[in-house]
Amino acid sequence: MPAEDRLRSLSESYRAMADRTVTLYAATKSRLAIWTWPSANATARGGHWGTNVSEDLRDLNLDLDSDQFMRRLLRDLSGTLEGVVGLDAAEGYVSTVGSLMGRWIDRSYREALGTRALDAEQVAQVCVDLKRRINGDFHLISADETKLVFGNSRCPFGAMVEGRPSLCMMTSNVFGRIAADNLGYARVELSETIARGDAGCRVVVWLEPGREGADTREYYRLPDRPPEAGGDRE
């Protein structure tokens, strides 16, 4: 199937899955009782509540900051998707976001480097560097004309990725999109992942077409236009 037809088919599938999720959400929401805080007047009857945070609260040893909050949010969001629409559909949603992220990251690096396209060596370096910047620990194991092989001992999502294989589609799509948009084609194979219980990750980015496996995805060069997300255009 031509690349354009594949992309059109995927887009239609993801749109159908999105419609299904909205329908399920609406049906679920209609069955839930919405709990709300009492009014300000009701809570104030027993006395005035101070608006400042007490020192006892400030000194609590909690593993809670903006980074941990976002990781937990993504874990729960991906887990909900996997539970509601299934793993394959959840991977489709994450793939769509990952593709957008990949285009944005690729363009940022190309603009910073002052080049219209990255060569294979630069693609490998960018993949390692971008993971370093978001607290991953990826490294290049080997490289030749046909493939780039990466290893990883720390996921940017931390422990929150364990048991959430759909989140691995971020790596697959970001790496795949960067490689394909610069080199014309990429096939990403997730040989080992921390999400599935492996000690580390092993990601192979094939640069030539070949047989697709259960844990591989193909990527083709897309038209050179700014990525869009959430309806915002740059």
N, C-alpha and C positions, 0 to 999 in steps of 0.2 A: 504494500500500500504506500503511495507517495507520502512524503513527509507532511505536506499541507493537508491531505485528507486525514492523516493520523491526528494532527493537531486539532482539526475541526471536530473529529469524532470525540477526542478527549474533552474538548471544551463543552460539547453537548452533553456528555456523560456527567461532567462535574456540575453543570447547570441543573440537570435533572436531580442529582444527589442533593444539591442545595435546596431545591424546591421541596424535596422529601423531608429534609431536616427541619425546614420552617414549619411544615405541616405537623410533624411529630412534636415540635416544641409548642405549637399553638394548642394541640390536643392535650399535652401534658399540663400546660399552664392552666387550662380551664378546669382541671381537676384538683388544683392545689389551692389551699386556703392561704391567702397572703397575710403574713404577720407584719404589723407595723408598730413602730414605737408609740407609746402613749404621748398625748399632746404635752407641750411645754408647760401648760398651766397645771396639768394633772401631776407631773413629776415635781413641780415646784411647791406643791402643797405641804410637803413634809419639811421644807426648808430650802435654802438657796444652795444650789450646786456650784462649786467653784469651777471656773473655766480653765484654770492652769493645771498642768499635769504635776502630780505630786512627785517628790523625790523618790519615794518608794517605787513608783512605776518607772521612773526614768532609770533607776538602778537595776531593774530586772534583767537577768541574763537570758535574753530571748534571741533565737536564731531568726531574726526578722529584719530585713532591710529591703530596699527597692529591688536588688538583684534576686534575693531569695523569693520575694513576692512574685516577680515575673516568672521565675522558674516554676514555682508552684502553680501559678495560673496556667502555664503552658502544659504542665503535667496533667492537671485536672481537665483542661479543655480537650487534650488529645485522648485522655482516658474516656471522657464522655462520648466523644465522637466514635471511638473504637467500640464502645458498648452499645451505642444507639444505631449506627449505620454499618458497623463492621469494620474490620481492619483494612480491607482493600479500599473501601470508600474513604476512610479516615486518611489513609496514605494519599489518596487523590487530593483531598483538601490541603493537606500539608504540602504536597508537591506543587500545587498552584501558588501558594505563598512562597515556597522555596525558589521557584522559578523567578518570581518578581524580585526577591532578595538577591538572587544570583545576577540578574541583569543590572541591578543598582550597584552592587559591589564591583562587578566587572567594569562598569562605566567609571566608577570612582577611581579605580586603580589606573585605568587607561588615561584618564584625564590627568591624574597626578604624575604619571610617567611621561606624559606628552606623546603618546603613541596611539595610532588608530587600531592596532591589533597587537595582541601578545603572541609571542612564539611559544613553543611547547615548554621550554625551560622556564619562561616567565609565568606560564600558567601554573606549573608545579610550585614555583616560589610563592605565587599569590595565594594558592590554596593553603599552603602551610602558614603564611603570614596572617591571613584573615582569621584562621582558627586561633592563632596565638593571641590576636587582639581581643578575642572574645573568651579567653581563658581555656582554650583547648590545648592539647599537647600533640598535635599532628606532626609527623616528620615523613620525609620521602625515603622509602626503602630502596627503590630502584626505578630506573627510567630507561626506556629505549624508544624506537620509532613506533612501536605498536601500543605501548601502555605506560601508565604512571601508577606506581604502587605506593600507597600511603599506609602508615601505621599510626595508631593513636592510643595513648594510655589515660587520657582524661577528657571527658566530654564537656563541652561548654554548658550543658544542662546539669552537670554534676550528677548526684545520685538520683535526681528527679527523672532521669531518662530510663532508669531500670524498669523493665516491664512495659515500656512505651515504644515499641518498634516503629510506630508511625512517625515519631519525631526524627528518625534517621533519614526520612525523606528530605529534610532540610539539607543535610550533607550531600545526599545524592543529587538533588536538584541544583544546589549552589555550585558544586564541583562540575556537574554535567553541563549546566548552562554556561559557565565561564569557559570550559574547554570547547564546547560546540560552537559558541558564538565567535571564538577566536580561531579555532582550527577547523571548523566545518562540521565536525561530528564527534560524539562521545557516547560511550556505553559504560555506565557506572555499575560496578558489581560490589555489593556489600557482603564480602566473604565472612567477616566476623564483626559483631557489634556488641558493645557493652549493654545495649538495651535488651539483647536476647540472652544475656548472661555470660558472654565471653569476657575474658580478662581484659581485652582491649579491642580496638577496631582495626580491621584490615579492609581498605577500600582500594579497588582497582579501577582506574579510569582507562578504558580501552579507547584507542584513537582510530581504530579501524572497525568496520562492521563485522559482525560475527554472530554466533548463535546466542540468542537471549536465554537466560536462565531464570529461575524463580526469584532470585535476588538481584536481577540486573534491569536497568532501564536505559533506553536509547534516547539521545538528544540530538537535535539537528539545529543548524544555525538559523536564527530568526532574523527577520528584517531589522535593520539597525535603527531603532526608534527608542525614545525614552520609555522606561517601564512605568506602568500605572499601578496604583493601589488605592483601594477605597474610593475610587471615583476622582481622586486628585490627579491633575495633570501638571507636569513640570514644564 
